[in-house]
Amino acid sequence: MTKELHKGDEVKWKSHGGEAHGTVEKKQTSDTKIKSHQVKASKDDPQYIVKTDSGAKAAHKPDALKKA
């Protein structure tokens, strides 16, 4: 079952340095780029664009995120 997150939701995820936190900006359903990183996304396999507490943007699959 896919979890549904919404813009503004506070989330956390596992990161290289432990646990990271941020805010959902949007649900991405098409391919895009964040900096030089290619993000593969579709309606059947979406990713969420998250703004980290430090201001960086990242893309994560729904299963990687938990509501904070």
N, C-alpha and C positions, 0 to 999 in steps of 0.2 A: 504494500500500500504506500503510495507516494504521499509524503507530508506536504501540506500546502502552507507556504510562508507568504507574508505580505509585506509590502513596502513599509519600512519603519520598524519591523520586528527586530528586537535585539536577539542576536544569535551568538553561539560559541562553537568552536571547532578545534580539533587537534591540529597543532602546528609543530614545526621542527623544534621550537623552543618551549613546547608545553601546550598551553591552551591559549587560543586567540579569541578576541571578541570583536564584534562589529554590528552594523545595522544593514538590513536588507535594503538595497536600492531598487532592484527590480528582478523579475523573473525573465530570464533570457531564453528565447525559443528559436533563435537563429544564430548562425556562426558570427563571431565578432572577434576583436582583438582587444586585449588589455595590455598596454605598453607593447612589447614585442611578442607576447604570448598569444597563440591562437586558441580560441575557446570554441569547442565544438558543442553545439546545442541544437535541439529541435523540439517540436511540440511533444514528441514521444519521449525525448530524453533532455529535459530542460536543465539549466543550471541557474543558480542565483548569483547576481552581482551584489557583492557585499563591500561596504566601505568599512575598513578596519578602524579601530580606535586611534591609530596613528595617521589616518587619512589616506592610506593606500587603498586601491581597489583590488578585489580578487573575485574569482568565479569558483563556485563550489556546487557539486551535485547535492540534491536534497538530502540524501542519506548521510552526508558528511556534517550537516548542520543540526544543531539542537537549539531550541529556544532558551534564551538565558533567563 
